[in-house]
Amino acid sequence: MHIVSVHVQAGARTEQVTETTPHTLSIRVRTVPEKGKATQRVAELLAAHYNIPVSLVTLMSGRTSRTKKFRIGA
């Protein structure tokens, strides 16, 4: 288990995950930031990036912020 800091750009033209440091990612999602849809898509992209199920990705802080912290793993 580890904590990852994520900077999110919602409403982007393309989806992309960029690792800026070992525990910091920049993620662009096409989904608009309304009703948690962009955050859910970020969780899905994180799960794909780390090759784990979405159920092991938990939002720790930043529900309505562009900067979020996720717990990865059990």
C-alpha positions as CSV (number, residue, x, y, z in Angstrom):
1,M,0.0,0.0,0.0
2,H,1.2,3.5,-0.8
3,I,-0.2,7.0,-1.2
4,V,0.0,8.8,-4.5
5,S,-0.5,12.5,-5.1
6,V,-2.4,13.3,-8.3
7,H,-2.9,16.5,-10.2
8,V,-6.0,16.2,-12.3
9,Q,-6.9,18.1,-15.5
10,A,-10.6,17.3,-16.2
11,G,-12.3,18.0,-19.5
12,A,-9.0,17.4,-21.4
13,R,-9.0,16.5,-25.1
14,T,-7.1,13.2,-24.5
15,E,-6.6,10.9,-21.5
16,Q,-3.1,10.5,-20.2
17,V,-1.2,9.4,-17.1
18,T,2.2,11.0,-16.6
19,E,4.5,10.1,-13.7
20,T,6.2,13.3,-12.6
21,T,7.9,11.7,-9.5
22,P,7.7,8.2,-8.0
23,H,4.7,9.2,-5.9
24,T,3.2,12.0,-7.9
25,L,1.2,11.7,-11.1
26,S,-0.4,14.1,-13.5
27,I,-3.6,12.7,-15.0
28,R,-5.7,14.2,-17.8
29,V,-9.3,12.9,-18.2
30,R,-11.9,13.6,-20.8
31,T,-14.7,13.5,-18.2
32,V,-16.1,16.8,-17.0
33,P,-15.8,17.5,-13.2
34,E,-19.4,17.1,-12.1
35,K,-20.8,14.8,-9.4
36,G,-17.5,12.9,-9.0
37,K,-17.4,11.5,-12.5
38,A,-13.9,12.8,-13.2
39,T,-12.6,11.5,-9.9
40,Q,-14.1,8.1,-10.7
41,R,-12.4,8.1,-14.1
42,V,-9.1,9.0,-12.4
43,A,-9.5,6.0,-10.0
44,E,-10.1,3.8,-13.1
45,L,-7.0,5.1,-14.8
46,L,-4.9,4.7,-11.7
47,A,-6.1,1.1,-11.4
48,A,-5.1,0.5,-15.0
49,H,-1.7,2.3,-14.5
50,Y,-0.8,0.1,-11.5
51,N,-2.5,-3.0,-13.0
52,I,-4.8,-3.5,-10.0
53,P,-8.6,-3.7,-9.5
54,V,-10.4,-0.3,-9.1
55,S,-11.6,-1.6,-5.7
56,L,-8.0,-1.2,-4.4
57,V,-7.9,2.5,-5.3
58,T,-9.3,4.8,-2.5
59,L,-9.6,8.5,-2.5
60,M,-8.0,9.9,0.6
61,S,-8.4,13.7,0.1
62,G,-9.2,16.3,-2.5
63,R,-12.7,15.2,-3.5
64,T,-13.5,18.6,-5.1
65,S,-9.9,19.7,-5.7
66,R,-7.6,19.3,-8.7
67,T,-4.9,17.9,-6.3
68,K,-6.0,14.6,-4.9
69,K,-4.4,11.8,-2.8
70,F,-5.2,8.2,-3.4
71,R,-4.3,5.1,-1.5
72,I,-3.1,2.3,-3.8
73,G,-3.4,-1.2,-2.7
74,A,-5.0,-3.0,0.3
